[in-house]
Amino acid sequence: MKCKRCSGEMIQKSRPRLLFVGLAMCSSIALAFFYKFLWAPAILLALAGAYLIIWATLGKGQWCRNCKMFNL
């Protein structure tokens, strides 16, 4: 498959693994409710997890090697 932006090669990542890791990272926000000093790292992990979930669902787990973007 070709990239819509740069016509580069698209690589496929495992969608179930991306979803699982994304959900695990988003669940890290629960630790912040018990340990107040973990708010900053938990928010960063939750944002990165949300990105992985979006990539797995909307981006279909595909990644362009050239422009480092995923197609929607």
mmCIF file as Biopython writes it, N, C-alpha, C and O atoms, coordinates in Angstrom:
data_model
#
loop_
_atom_site.group_PDB
_atom_site.id
_atom_site.type_symbol
_atom_site.label_atom_id
_atom_site.label_alt_id
_atom_site.label_comp_id
_atom_site.label_asym_id
_atom_site.label_entity_id
_atom_site.label_seq_id
_atom_site.pdbx_PDB_ins_code
_atom_site.Cartn_x
_atom_site.Cartn_y
_atom_site.Cartn_z
_atom_site.occupancy
_atom_site.B_iso_or_equiv
_atom_site.auth_seq_id
_atom_site.auth_asym_id
_atom_site.pdbx_PDB_model_num
ATOM 1   N N  . MET A ? 1  ? 0.833  -1.177 0.000  1.0 0.0 1  A 1 
ATOM 2   C CA . MET A ? 1  ? 0.000  0.000  0.000  1.0 0.0 1  A 1 
ATOM 3   C C  . MET A ? 1  ? 0.879  1.242  0.000  1.0 0.0 1  A 1 
ATOM 4   O O  . MET A ? 1  ? 1.964  1.244  0.583  1.0 0.0 1  A 1 
ATOM 5   N N  . LYS A ? 2  ? 0.408  2.297  -0.656 1.0 0.0 2  A 1 
ATOM 6   C CA . LYS A ? 2  ? 1.159  3.550  -0.771 1.0 0.0 2  A 1 
ATOM 7   C C  . LYS A ? 2  ? 0.555  4.627  0.135  1.0 0.0 2  A 1 
ATOM 8   O O  . LYS A ? 2  ? -0.648 4.635  0.398  1.0 0.0 2  A 1 
ATOM 9   N N  . CYS A ? 3  ? 1.403  5.520  0.597  1.0 0.0 3  A 1 
ATOM 10  C CA . CYS A ? 3  ? 0.993  6.650  1.429  1.0 0.0 3  A 1 
ATOM 11  C C  . CYS A ? 3  ? 0.254  7.672  0.561  1.0 0.0 3  A 1 
ATOM 12  O O  . CYS A ? 3  ? 0.635  7.912  -0.584 1.0 0.0 3  A 1 
ATOM 13  N N  . LYS A ? 4  ? -0.807 8.271  1.115  1.0 0.0 4  A 1 
ATOM 14  C CA . LYS A ? 4  ? -1.568 9.274  0.379  1.0 0.0 4  A 1 
ATOM 15  C C  . LYS A ? 4  ? -0.825 10.603 0.280  1.0 0.0 4  A 1 
ATOM 16  O O  . LYS A ? 4  ? -1.069 11.382 -0.642 1.0 0.0 4  A 1 
ATOM 17  N N  . ARG A ? 5  ? 0.074  10.865 1.216  1.0 0.0 5  A 1 
ATOM 18  C CA . ARG A ? 5  ? 0.782  12.147 1.232  1.0 0.0 5  A 1 
ATOM 19  C C  . ARG A ? 5  ? 2.033  12.142 0.355  1.0 0.0 5  A 1 
ATOM 20  O O  . ARG A ? 5  ? 2.228  13.043 -0.461 1.0 0.0 5  A 1 
ATOM 21  N N  . CYS A ? 6  ? 2.881  11.117 0.527  1.0 0.0 6  A 1 
ATOM 22  C CA . CYS A ? 6  ? 4.178  11.127 -0.150 1.0 0.0 6  A 1 
ATOM 23  C C  . CYS A ? 6  ? 4.390  9.953  -1.094 1.0 0.0 6  A 1 
ATOM 24  O O  . CYS A ? 6  ? 5.453  9.846  -1.705 1.0 0.0 6  A 1 
ATOM 25  N N  . SER A ? 7  ? 3.416  9.080  -1.226 1.0 0.0 7  A 1 
ATOM 26  C CA . SER A ? 7  ? 3.495  7.868  -2.057 1.0 0.0 7  A 1 
ATOM 27  C C  . SER A ? 7  ? 4.591  6.907  -1.595 1.0 0.0 7  A 1 
ATOM 28  O O  . SER A ? 7  ? 5.096  6.111  -2.387 1.0 0.0 7  A 1 
ATOM 29  N N  . GLY A ? 8  ? 4.955  6.983  -0.323 1.0 0.0 8  A 1 
ATOM 30  C CA . GLY A ? 8  ? 5.950  6.071  0.234  1.0 0.0 8  A 1 
ATOM 31  C C  . GLY A ? 8  ? 5.321  4.757  0.650  1.0 0.0 8  A 1 
ATOM 32  O O  . GLY A ? 8  ? 4.105  4.578  0.579  1.0 0.0 8  A 1 
ATOM 33  N N  . GLU A ? 9  ? 6.171  3.842  1.085  1.0 0.0 9  A 1 
ATOM 34  C CA . GLU A ? 9  ? 5.722  2.513  1.494  1.0 0.0 9  A 1 
ATOM 35  C C  . GLU A ? 9  ? 5.080  2.571  2.881  1.0 0.0 9  A 1 
ATOM 36  O O  . GLU A ? 9  ? 5.613  3.200  3.796  1.0 0.0 9  A 1 
ATOM 37  N N  . MET A ? 10 ? 3.940  1.913  3.025  1.0 0.0 10 A 1 
ATOM 38  C CA . MET A ? 10 ? 3.251  1.820  4.308  1.0 0.0 10 A 1 
ATOM 39  C C  . MET A ? 10 ? 3.595  0.476  4.946  1.0 0.0 10 A 1 
ATOM 40  O O  . MET A ? 10 ? 3.570  -0.559 4.279  1.0 0.0 10 A 1 
ATOM 41  N N  . ILE A ? 11 ? 3.916  0.498  6.242  1.0 0.0 11 A 1 
ATOM 42  C CA . ILE A ? 11 ? 4.158  -0.738 6.964  1.0 0.0 11 A 1 
ATOM 43  C C  . ILE A ? 11 ? 2.977  -0.985 7.891  1.0 0.0 11 A 1 
ATOM 44  O O  . ILE A ? 11 ? 2.326  -0.041 8.340  1.0 0.0 11 A 1 
ATOM 45  N N  . GLN A ? 12 ? 2.700  -2.248 8.178  1.0 0.0 12 A 1 
ATOM 46  C CA . GLN A ? 12 ? 1.554  -2.639 8.999  1.0 0.0 12 A 1 
ATOM 47  C C  . GLN A ? 12 ? 2.027  -3.095 10.371 1.0 0.0 12 A 1 
ATOM 48  O O  . GLN A ? 12 ? 2.874  -3.982 10.474 1.0 0.0 12 A 1 
ATOM 49  N N  . LYS A ? 13 ? 1.491  -2.499 11.414 1.0 0.0 13 A 1 
ATOM 50  C CA . LYS A ? 13 ? 1.743  -2.928 12.788 1.0 0.0 13 A 1 
ATOM 51  C C  . LYS A ? 13 ? 0.550  -3.746 13.268 1.0 0.0 13 A 1 
ATOM 52  O O  . LYS A ? 13 ? -0.536 -3.653 12.695 1.0 0.0 13 A 1 
ATOM 53  N N  . SER A ? 14 ? 0.739  -4.531 14.296 1.0 0.0 14 A 1 
ATOM 54  C CA . SER A ? 14 ? -0.317 -5.379 14.838 1.0 0.0 14 A 1 
ATOM 55  C C  . SER A ? 14 ? -1.379 -4.512 15.520 1.0 0.0 14 A 1 
ATOM 56  O O  . SER A ? 14 ? -1.099 -3.858 16.525 1.0 0.0 14 A 1 
ATOM 57  N N  . ARG A ? 15 ? -2.586 -4.509 14.975 1.0 0.0 15 A 1 
ATOM 58  C CA . ARG A ? 15 ? -3.662 -3.689 15.528 1.0 0.0 15 A 1 
ATOM 59  C C  . ARG A ? 15 ? -4.090 -4.136 16.925 1.0 0.0 15 A 1 
ATOM 60  O O  . ARG A ? 15 ? -4.308 -3.282 17.784 1.0 0.0 15 A 1 
ATOM 61  N N  . PRO A ? 16 ? -4.219 -5.438 17.187 1.0 0.0 16 A 1 
ATOM 62  C CA . PRO A ? 16 ? -4.584 -5.839 18.561 1.0 0.0 16 A 1 
ATOM 63  C C  . PRO A ? 16 ? -3.530 -5.427 19.593 1.0 0.0 16 A 1 
ATOM 64  O O  . PRO A ? 16 ? -3.867 -5.021 20.705 1.0 0.0 16 A 1 
ATOM 65  N N  . ARG A ? 17 ? -2.257 -5.534 19.216 1.0 0.0 17 A 1 
ATOM 66  C CA . ARG A ? 17 ? -1.204 -5.139 20.153 1.0 0.0 17 A 1 
ATOM 67  C C  . ARG A ? 17 ? -1.231 -3.638 20.404 1.0 0.0 17 A 1 
ATOM 68  O O  . ARG A ? 17 ? -1.061 -3.194 21.540 1.0 0.0 17 A 1 
ATOM 69  N N  . LEU A ? 18 ? -1.448 -2.843 19.336 1.0 0.0 18 A 1 
ATOM 70  C CA . LEU A ? 18 ? -1.541 -1.397 19.507 1.0 0.0 18 A 1 
ATOM 71  C C  . LEU A ? 18 ? -2.708 -1.031 20.424 1.0 0.0 18 A 1 
ATOM 72  O O  . LEU A ? 18 ? -2.578 -0.166 21.289 1.0 0.0 18 A 1 
ATOM 73  N N  . LEU A ? 19 ? -3.841 -1.693 20.231 1.0 0.0 19 A 1 
ATOM 74  C CA . LEU A ? 19 ? -5.004 -1.430 21.082 1.0 0.0 19 A 1 
ATOM 75  C C  . LEU A ? 19 ? -4.735 -1.819 22.530 1.0 0.0 19 A 1 
ATOM 76  O O  . LEU A ? 19 ? -5.064 -1.066 23.446 1.0 0.0 19 A 1 
ATOM 77  N N  . PHE A ? 20 ? -4.142 -2.981 22.740 1.0 0.0 20 A 1 
ATOM 78  C CA . PHE A ? 20 ? -3.857 -3.451 24.098 1.0 0.0 20 A 1 
ATOM 79  C C  . PHE A ? 20 ? -2.896 -2.513 24.819 1.0 0.0 20 A 1 
ATOM 80  O O  . PHE A ? 20 ? -3.135 -2.141 25.968 1.0 0.0 20 A 1 
ATOM 81  N N  . VAL A ? 21 ? -1.821 -2.132 24.157 1.0 0.0 21 A 1 
ATOM 82  C CA . VAL A ? 21 ? -0.838 -1.239 24.781 1.0 0.0 21 A 1 
ATOM 83  C C  . VAL A ? 21 ? -1.451 0.135  25.022 1.0 0.0 21 A 1 
ATOM 84  O O  . VAL A ? 21 ? -1.205 0.751  26.059 1.0 0.0 21 A 1 
ATOM 85  N N  . GLY A ? 22 ? -2.245 0.616  24.075 1.0 0.0 22 A 1 
ATOM 86  C CA . GLY A ? 22 ? -2.908 1.906  24.247 1.0 0.0 22 A 1 
ATOM 87  C C  . GLY A ? 22 ? -3.860 1.904  25.429 1.0 0.0 22 A 1 
ATOM 88  O O  . GLY A ? 22 ? -3.890 2.859  26.204 1.0 0.0 22 A 1 
ATOM 89  N N  . LEU A ? 23 ? -4.632 0.850  25.573 1.0 0.0 23 A 1 
ATOM 90  C CA . LEU A ? 23 ? -5.551 0.754  26.713 1.0 0.0 23 A 1 
ATOM 91  C C  . LEU A ? 23 ? -4.794 0.625  28.034 1.0 0.0 23 A 1 
ATOM 92  O O  . LEU A ? 23 ? -5.202 1.193  29.048 1.0 0.0 23 A 1 
ATOM 93  N N  . ALA A ? 24 ? -3.703 -0.115 28.016 1.0 0.0 24 A 1 
ATOM 94  C CA . ALA A ? 24 ? -2.888 -0.244 29.239 1.0 0.0 24 A 1 
ATOM 95  C C  . ALA A ? 24 ? -2.284 1.102  29.635 1.0 0.0 24 A 1 
ATOM 96  O O  . ALA A ? 24 ? -2.222 1.439  30.817 1.0 0.0 24 A 1 
ATOM 97  N N  . MET A ? 25 ? -1.842 1.862  28.642 1.0 0.0 25 A 1 
ATOM 98  C CA . MET A ? 25 ? -1.266 3.176  28.939 1.0 0.0 25 A 1 
ATOM 99  C C  . MET A ? 25 ? -2.341 4.137  29.443 1.0 0.0 25 A 1 
ATOM 100 O O  . MET A ? 25 ? -2.079 4.938  30.341 1.0 0.0 25 A 1 
ATOM 101 N N  . CYS A ? 26 ? -3.538 4.067  28.882 1.0 0.0 26 A 1 
ATOM 102 C CA . CYS A ? 26 ? -4.627 4.933  29.343 1.0 0.0 26 A 1 
ATOM 103 C C  . CYS A ? 26 ? -5.078 4.568  30.751 1.0 0.0 26 A 1 
ATOM 104 O O  . CYS A ? 26 ? -5.512 5.435  31.509 1.0 0.0 26 A 1 
ATOM 105 N N  . SER A ? 27 ? -4.981 3.315  31.097 1.0 0.0 27 A 1 
ATOM 106 C CA . SER A ? 27 ? -5.395 2.901  32.437 1.0 0.0 27 A 1 
ATOM 107 C C  . SER A ? 27 ? -4.406 3.352  33.513 1.0 0.0 27 A 1 
ATOM 108 O O  . SER A ? 27 ? -4.710 3.265  34.703 1.0 0.0 27 A 1 
ATOM 109 N N  . SER A ? 28 ? -3.241 3.826  33.113 1.0 0.0 28 A 1 
ATOM 110 C CA . SER A ? 28 ? -2.262 4.303  34.090 1.0 0.0 28 A 1 
ATOM 111 C C  . SER A ? 28 ? -2.759 5.541  34.833 1.0 0.0 28 A 1 
ATOM 112 O O  . SER A ? 28 ? -2.230 5.886  35.890 1.0 0.0 28 A 1 
ATOM 113 N N  . ILE A ? 29 ? -3.766 6.205  34.287 1.0 0.0 29 A 1 
ATOM 114 C CA . ILE A ? 29 ? -4.321 7.379  34.964 1.0 0.0 29 A 1 
ATOM 115 C C  . ILE A ? 29 ? -4.964 6.983  36.294 1.0 0.0 29 A 1 
ATOM 116 O O  . ILE A ? 29 ? -5.097 7.817  37.189 1.0 0.0 29 A 1 
ATOM 117 N N  . ALA A ? 30 ? -5.361 5.719  36.426 1.0 0.0 30 A 1 
ATOM 118 C CA . ALA A ? 30 ? -5.958 5.254  37.681 1.0 0.0 30 A 1 
ATOM 119 C C  . ALA A ? 30 ? -4.949 5.296  38.828 1.0 0.0 30 A 1 
ATOM 120 O O  . ALA A ? 30 ? -5.332 5.501  39.980 1.0 0.0 30 A 1 
ATOM 121 N N  . LEU A ? 31 ? -3.681 5.107  38.527 1.0 0.0 31 A 1 
ATOM 122 C CA . LEU A ? 31 ? -2.655 5.182  39.580 1.0 0.0 31 A 1 
ATOM 123 C C  . LEU A ? 31 ? -2.554 6.575  40.168 1.0 0.0 31 A 1 
ATOM 124 O O  . LEU A ? 31 ? -2.206 6.738  41.337 1.0 0.0 31 A 1 
ATOM 125 N N  . ALA A ? 32 ? -2.858 7.581  39.359 1.0 0.0 32 A 1 
ATOM 126 C CA . ALA A ? 32 ? -2.739 8.959  39.833 1.0 0.0 32 A 1 
ATOM 127 C C  . ALA A ? 32 ? -3.768 9.274  40.915 1.0 0.0 32 A 1 
ATOM 128 O O  . ALA A ? 32 ? -3.562 10.187 41.715 1.0 0.0 32 A 1 
ATOM 129 N N  . PHE A ? 33 ? -4.864 8.533  40.950 1.0 0.0 33 A 1 
ATOM 130 C CA . PHE A ? 33 ? -5.846 8.758  41.999 1.0 0.0 33 A 1 
ATOM 131 C C  . PHE A ? 33 ? -5.352 8.272  43.360 1.0 0.0 33 A 1 
ATOM 132 O O  . PHE A ? 33 ? -5.802 8.760  44.397 1.0 0.0 33 A 1 
ATOM 133 N N  . PHE A ? 34 ? -4.441 7.325  43.357 1.0 0.0 34 A 1 
ATOM 134 C CA . PHE A ? 34 ? -3.906 6.798  44.607 1.0 0.0 34 A 1 
ATOM 135 C C  . PHE A ? 34 ? -2.600 7.478  45.029 1.0 0.0 34 A 1 
ATOM 136 O O  . PHE A ? 34 ? -2.332 7.639  46.219 1.0 0.0 34 A 1 
ATOM 137 N N  . TYR A ? 35 ? -1.799 7.869  44.051 1.0 0.0 35 A 1 
ATOM 138 C CA . TYR A ? 35 ? -0.502 8.508  44.317 1.0 0.0 35 A 1 
ATOM 139 C C  . TYR A ? 35 ? -0.473 9.843  43.583 1.0 0.0 35 A 1 
ATOM 140 O O  . TYR A ? 35 ? -0.333 9.883  42.360 1.0 0.0 35 A 1 
ATOM 141 N N  . LYS A ? 36 ? -0.602 10.917 44.319 1.0 0.0 36 A 1 
ATOM 142 C CA . LYS A ? 36 ? -0.735 12.255 43.724 1.0 0.0 36 A 1 
ATOM 143 C C  . LYS A ? 36 ? 0.497  12.689 42.934 1.0 0.0 36 A 1 
ATOM 144 O O  . LYS A ? 36 ? 0.369  13.484 42.003 1.0 0.0 36 A 1 
ATOM 145 N N  . PHE A ? 37 ? 1.669  12.199 43.273 1.0 0.0 37 A 1 
ATOM 146 C CA . PHE A ? 37 ? 2.881  12.607 42.567 1.0 0.0 37 A 1 
ATOM 147 C C  . PHE A ? 37 ? 2.994  11.967 41.180 1.0 0.0 37 A 1 
ATOM 148 O O  . PHE A ? 37 ? 3.914  12.292 40.430 1.0 0.0 37 A 1 
ATOM 149 N N  . LEU A ? 38 ? 2.078  11.067 40.830 1.0 0.0 38 A 1 
ATOM 150 C CA . LEU A ? 38 ? 2.105  10.415 39.510 1.0 0.0 38 A 1 
ATOM 151 C C  . LEU A ? 38 ? 1.185  11.087 38.490 1.0 0.0 38 A 1 
ATOM 152 O O  . LEU A ? 38 ? 0.986  10.542 37.404 1.0 0.0 38 A 1 
ATOM 153 N N  . TRP A ? 39 ? 0.617  12.259 38.809 1.0 0.0 39 A 1 
ATOM 154 C CA . TRP A ? 39 ? -0.296 12.901 37.873 1.0 0.0 39 A 1 
ATOM 155 C C  . TRP A ? 39 ? 0.378  13.242 36.548 1.0 0.0 39 A 1 
ATOM 156 O O  . TRP A ? 39 ? -0.165 12.926 35.489 1.0 0.0 39 A 1 
ATOM 157 N N  . ALA A ? 40 ? 1.532  13.872 36.580 1.0 0.0 40 A 1 
ATOM 158 C CA . ALA A ? 40 ? 2.197  14.285 35.333 1.0 0.0 40 A 1 
ATOM 159 C C  . ALA A ? 40 ? 2.563  13.088 34.449 1.0 0.0 40 A 1 
ATOM 160 O O  . ALA A ? 40 ? 2.227  13.100 33.264 1.0 0.0 40 A 1 
ATOM 161 N N  . PRO A ? 41 ? 3.241  12.048 34.974 1.0 0.0 41 A 1 
ATOM 162 C CA . PRO A ? 41 ? 3.544  10.904 34.114 1.0 0.0 41 A 1 
ATOM 163 C C  . PRO A ? 41 ? 2.287  10.171 33.640 1.0 0.0 41 A 1 
ATOM 164 O O  . PRO A ? 41 ? 2.252  9.662  32.520 1.0 0.0 41 A 1 
ATOM 165 N N  . ALA A ? 42 ? 1.265  10.117 34.482 1.0 0.0 42 A 1 
ATOM 166 C CA . ALA A ? 42 ? 0.031  9.424  34.097 1.0 0.0 42 A 1 
ATOM 167 C C  . ALA A ? 42 ? -0.676 10.149 32.961 1.0 0.0 42 A 1 
ATOM 168 O O  . ALA A ? 42 ? -1.224 9.507  32.065 1.0 0.0 42 A 1 
ATOM 169 N N  . ILE A ? 43 ? -0.670 11.462 32.986 1.0 0.0 43 A 1 
ATOM 170 C CA . ILE A ? 43 ? -1.301 12.228 31.903 1.0 0.0 43 A 1 
ATOM 171 C C  . ILE A ? 43 ? -0.535 12.030 30.604 1.0 0.0 43 A 1 
ATOM 172 O O  . ILE A ? 43 ? -1.145 11.864 29.548 1.0 0.0 43 A 1 
ATOM 173 N N  . LEU A ? 44 ? 0.788  12.043 30.665 1.0 0.0 44 A 1 
ATOM 174 C CA . LEU A ? 44 ? 1.595  11.813 29.457 1.0 0.0 44 A 1 
ATOM 175 C C  . LEU A ? 44 ? 1.358  10.406 28.893 1.0 0.0 44 A 1 
ATOM 176 O O  . LEU A ? 44 ? 1.227  10.229 27.682 1.0 0.0 44 A 1 
ATOM 177 N N  . LEU A ? 45 ? 1.306  9.414  29.779 1.0 0.0 45 A 1 
ATOM 178 C CA . LEU A ? 45 ? 1.043  8.048  29.322 1.0 0.0 45 A 1 
ATOM 179 C C  . LEU A ? 45 ? -0.356 7.912  28.734 1.0 0.0 45 A 1 
ATOM 180 O O  . LEU A ? 45 ? -0.548 7.201  27.747 1.0 0.0 45 A 1 
ATOM 181 N N  . ALA A ? 46 ? -1.327 8.583  29.327 1.0 0.0 46 A 1 
ATOM 182 C CA . ALA A ? 46 ? -2.694 8.511  28.820 1.0 0.0 46 A 1 
ATOM 183 C C  . ALA A ? 46 ? -2.795 9.156  27.435 1.0 0.0 46 A 1 
ATOM 184 O O  . ALA A ? 46 ? -3.507 8.646  26.570 1.0 0.0 46 A 1 
ATOM 185 N N  . LEU A ? 47 ? -2.101 10.258 27.220 1.0 0.0 47 A 1 
ATOM 186 C CA . LEU A ? 47 ? -2.116 10.901 25.904 1.0 0.0 47 A 1 
ATOM 187 C C  . LEU A ? 47 ? -1.453 10.021 24.846 1.0 0.0 47 A 1 
ATOM 188 O O  . LEU A ? 47 ? -1.959 9.895  23.730 1.0 0.0 47 A 1 
ATOM 189 N N  . ALA A ? 48 ? -0.327 9.419  25.198 1.0 0.0 48 A 1 
ATOM 190 C CA . ALA A ? 48 ? 0.339  8.513  24.260 1.0 0.0 48 A 1 
ATOM 191 C C  . ALA A ? 48 ? -0.524 7.279  23.998 1.0 0.0 48 A 1 
ATOM 192 O O  . ALA A ? 48 ? -0.565 6.785  22.872 1.0 0.0 48 A 1 
ATOM 193 N N  . GLY A ? 49 ? -1.203 6.784  25.012 1.0 0.0 49 A 1 
ATOM 194 C CA . GLY A ? 49 ? -2.102 5.652  24.844 1.0 0.0 49 A 1 
ATOM 195 C C  . GLY A ? 49 ? -3.276 5.987  23.945 1.0 0.0 49 A 1 
ATOM 196 O O  . GLY A ? 49 ? -3.691 5.167  23.125 1.0 0.0 49 A 1 
ATOM 197 N N  . ALA A ? 50 ? -3.815 7.194  24.097 1.0 0.0 50 A 1 
ATOM 198 C CA . ALA A ? 50 ? -4.919 7.624  23.229 1.0 0.0 50 A 1 
ATOM 199 C C  . ALA A ? 50 ? -4.456 7.695  21.779 1.0 0.0 50 A 1 
ATOM 200 O O  . ALA A ? 50 ? -5.203 7.333  20.871 1.0 0.0 50 A 1 
ATOM 201 N N  . TYR A ? 51 ? -3.223 8.160  21.556 1.0 0.0 51 A 1 
ATOM 202 C CA . TYR A ? 51 ? -2.672 8.206  20.201 1.0 0.0 51 A 1 
ATOM 203 C C  . TYR A ? 51 ? -2.581 6.797  19.610 1.0 0.0 51 A 1 
ATOM 204 O O  . TYR A ? 51 ? -2.923 6.595  18.445 1.0 0.0 51 A 1 
ATOM 205 N N  . LEU A ? 52 ? -2.126 5.829  20.394 1.0 0.0 52 A 1 
ATOM 206 C CA . LEU A ? 52 ? -2.027 4.457  19.907 1.0 0.0 52 A 1 
ATOM 207 C C  . LEU A ? 52 ? -3.391 3.865  19.589 1.0 0.0 52 A 1 
ATOM 208 O O  . LEU A ? 52 ? -3.541 3.131  18.611 1.0 0.0 52 A 1 
ATOM 209 N N  . ILE A ? 53 ? -4.386 4.182  20.414 1.0 0.0 53 A 1 
ATOM 210 C CA . ILE A ? 53 ? -5.740 3.682  20.153 1.0 0.0 53 A 1 
ATOM 211 C C  . ILE A ? 53 ? -6.281 4.284  18.863 1.0 0.0 53 A 1 
ATOM 212 O O  . ILE A ? 53 ? -6.894 3.578  18.062 1.0 0.0 53 A 1 
ATOM 213 N N  . ILE A ? 54 ? -6.064 5.569  18.652 1.0 0.0 54 A 1 
ATOM 214 C CA . ILE A ? 54 ? -6.518 6.224  17.416 1.0 0.0 54 A 1 
ATOM 215 C C  . ILE A ? 54 ? -5.784 5.649  16.215 1.0 0.0 54 A 1 
ATOM 216 O O  . ILE A ? 54 ? -6.387 5.429  15.165 1.0 0.0 54 A 1 
ATOM 217 N N  . TRP A ? 55 ? -4.499 5.408  16.363 1.0 0.0 55 A 1 
ATOM 218 C CA . TRP A ? 55 ? -3.718 4.836  15.263 1.0 0.0 55 A 1 
ATOM 219 C C  . TRP A ? 55 ? -4.216 3.437  14.915 1.0 0.0 55 A 1 
ATOM 220 O O  . TRP A ? 55 ? -4.294 3.078  13.740 1.0 0.0 55 A 1 
ATOM 221 N N  . ALA A ? 56 ? -4.550 2.654  15.929 1.0 0.0 56 A 1 
ATOM 222 C CA . ALA A ? 56 ? -5.012 1.284  15.681 1.0 0.0 56 A 1 
ATOM 223 C C  . ALA A ? 56 ? -6.397 1.258  15.047 1.0 0.0 56 A 1 
ATOM 224 O O  . ALA A ? 56 ? -6.691 0.384  14.232 1.0 0.0 56 A 1 
ATOM 225 N N  . THR A ? 57 ? -7.250 2.214  15.420 1.0 0.0 57 A 1 
ATOM 226 C CA . THR A ? 57 ? -8.622 2.185  14.906 1.0 0.0 57 A 1 
ATOM 227 C C  . THR A ? 57 ? -8.760 2.976  13.607 1.0 0.0 57 A 1 
ATOM 228 O O  . THR A ? 57 ? -9.147 2.414  12.582 1.0 0.0 57 A 1 
ATOM 229 N N  . LEU A ? 58 ? -8.455 4.247  13.634 1.0 0.0 58 A 1 
ATOM 230 C CA . LEU A ? 58 ? -8.624 5.081  12.438 1.0 0.0 58 A 1 
ATOM 231 C C  . LEU A ? 58 ? -7.510 4.882  11.416 1.0 0.0 58 A 1 
ATOM 232 O O  . LEU A ? 58 ? -7.761 4.877  10.211 1.0 0.0 58 A 1 
ATOM 233 N N  . GLY A ? 59 ? -6.283 4.720  11.897 1.0 0.0 59 A 1 
ATOM 234 C CA . GLY A ? 59 ? -5.136 4.565  11.007 1.0 0.0 59 A 1 
ATOM 235 C C  . GLY A ? 59 ? -4.898 3.145  10.547 1.0 0.0 59 A 1 
ATOM 236 O O  . GLY A ? 59 ? -4.001 2.894  9.743  1.0 0.0 59 A 1 
ATOM 237 N N  . LYS A ? 60 ? -5.694 2.205  11.050 1.0 0.0 60 A 1 
ATOM 238 C CA . LYS A ? 60 ? -5.615 0.782  10.692 1.0 0.0 60 A 1 
ATOM 239 C C  . LYS A ? 60 ? -4.229 0.185  10.953 1.0 0.0 60 A 1 
ATOM 240 O O  . LYS A ? 60 ? -3.862 -0.815 10.337 1.0 0.0 60 A 1 
ATOM 241 N N  . GLY A ? 61 ? -3.470 0.783  11.849 1.0 0.0 61 A 1 
ATOM 242 C CA . GLY A ? 61 ? -2.163 0.248  12.215 1.0 0.0 61 A 1 
ATOM 243 C C  . GLY A ? 61 ? -1.102 0.401  11.148 1.0 0.0 61 A 1 
ATOM 244 O O  . GLY A ? 61 ? -0.054 -0.241 11.220 1.0 0.0 61 A 1 
ATOM 245 N N  . GLN A ? 62 ? -1.358 1.249  10.152 1.0 0.0 62 A 1 
ATOM 246 C CA . GLN A ? 62 ? -0.379 1.445  9.071  1.0 0.0 62 A 1 
ATOM 247 C C  . GLN A ? 62 ? 0.424  2.708  9.318  1.0 0.0 62 A 1 
ATOM 248 O O  . GLN A ? 62 ? -0.077 3.685  9.874  1.0 0.0 62 A 1 
ATOM 249 N N  . TRP A ? 63 ? 1.683  2.671  8.896  1.0 0.0 63 A 1 
ATOM 250 C CA . TRP A ? 63 ? 2.636  3.743  9.164  1.0 0.0 63 A 1 
ATOM 251 C C  . TRP A ? 63 ? 3.500  3.952  7.932  1.0 0.0 63 A 1 
ATOM 252 O O  . TRP A ? 63 ? 3.990  2.985  7.350  1.0 0.0 63 A 1 
ATOM 253 N N  . CYS A ? 64 ? 3.693  5.199  7.527  1.0 0.0 64 A 1 
ATOM 254 C CA . CYS A ? 64 ? 4.529  5.506  6.362  1.0 0.0 64 A 1 
ATOM 255 C C  . CYS A ? 64 ? 5.991  5.587  6.796  1.0 0.0 64 A 1 
ATOM 256 O O  . CYS A ? 64 ? 6.317  6.246  7.783  1.0 0.0 64 A 1 
ATOM 257 N N  . ARG A ? 65 ? 6.849  4.926  6.066  1.0 0.0 65 A 1 
ATOM 258 C CA . ARG A ? 65 ? 8.279  4.964  6.392  1.0 0.0 65 A 1 
ATOM 259 C C  . ARG A ? 65 ? 8.917  6.315  6.064  1.0 0.0 65 A 1 
ATOM 260 O O  . ARG A ? 65 ? 9.884  6.712  6.714  1.0 0.0 65 A 1 
ATOM 261 N N  . ASN A ? 66 ? 8.393  7.017  5.072  1.0 0.0 66 A 1 
ATOM 262 C CA . ASN A ? 66 ? 9.004  8.281  4.654  1.0 0.0 66 A 1 
ATOM 263 C C  . ASN A ? 66 ? 8.554  9.470  5.479  1.0 0.0 66 A 1 
ATOM 264 O O  . ASN A ? 66 ? 9.380  10.146 6.094  1.0 0.0 66 A 1 
ATOM 265 N N  . CYS A ? 67 ? 7.254  9.736  5.503  1.0 0.0 67 A 1 
ATOM 266 C CA . CYS A ? 67 ? 6.771  10.952 6.174  1.0 0.0 67 A 1 
ATOM 267 C C  . CYS A ? 67 ? 6.372  10.710 7.628  1.0 0.0 67 A 1 
ATOM 268 O O  . CYS A ? 67 ? 5.998  11.655 8.323  1.0 0.0 67 A 1 
ATOM 269 N N  . LYS A ? 68 ? 6.441  9.467  8.103  1.0 0.0 68 A 1 
ATOM 270 C CA . LYS A ? 68 ? 6.169  9.106  9.500  1.0 0.0 68 A 1 
ATOM 271 C C  . LYS A ? 68 ? 4.759  9.497  9.935  1.0 0.0 68 A 1 
ATOM 272 O O  . LYS A ? 68 ? 4.562  9.954  11.061 1.0 0.0 68 A 1 
ATOM 273 N N  . MET A ? 69 ? 3.785  9.323  9.056  1.0 0.0 69 A 1 
ATOM 274 C CA . MET A ? 69 ? 2.390  9.630  9.345  1.0 0.0 69 A 1 
ATOM 275 C C  . MET A ? 69 ? 1.543  8.406  9.034  1.0 0.0 69 A 1 
ATOM 276 O O  . MET A ? 69 ? 1.993  7.484  8.354  1.0 0.0 69 A 1 
ATOM 277 N N  . PHE A ? 70 ? 0.304  8.404  9.542  1.0 0.0 70 A 1 
ATOM 278 C CA . PHE A ? 70 ? -0.621 7.347  9.159  1.0 0.0 70 A 1 
ATOM 279 C C  . PHE A ? 70 ? -1.795 7.973  8.421  1.0 0.0 70 A 1 
ATOM 280 O O  . PHE A ? 70 ? -2.188 9.107  8.693  1.0 0.0 70 A 1 
ATOM 281 N N  . ASN A ? 71 ? -2.347 7.209  7.481  1.0 0.0 71 A 1 
ATOM 282 C CA . ASN A ? 71 ? -3.479 7.684  6.687  1.0 0.0 71 A 1 
ATOM 283 C C  . ASN A ? 71 ? -4.762 7.524  7.468  1.0 0.0 71 A 1 
ATOM 284 O O  . ASN A ? 71 ? -4.929 6.568  8.225  1.0 0.0 71 A 1 
ATOM 285 N N  . LEU A ? 72 ? -5.674 8.475  7.278  1.0 0.0 72 A 1 
ATOM 286 C CA . LEU A ? 72 ? -6.997 8.364  7.902  1.0 0.0 72 A 1 
ATOM 287 C C  . LEU A ? 72 ? -8.005 7.938  6.878  1.0 0.0 72 A 1 
ATOM 288 O O  . LEU A ? 72 ? -9.183 7.786  7.199  1.0 0.0 72 A 1 
#
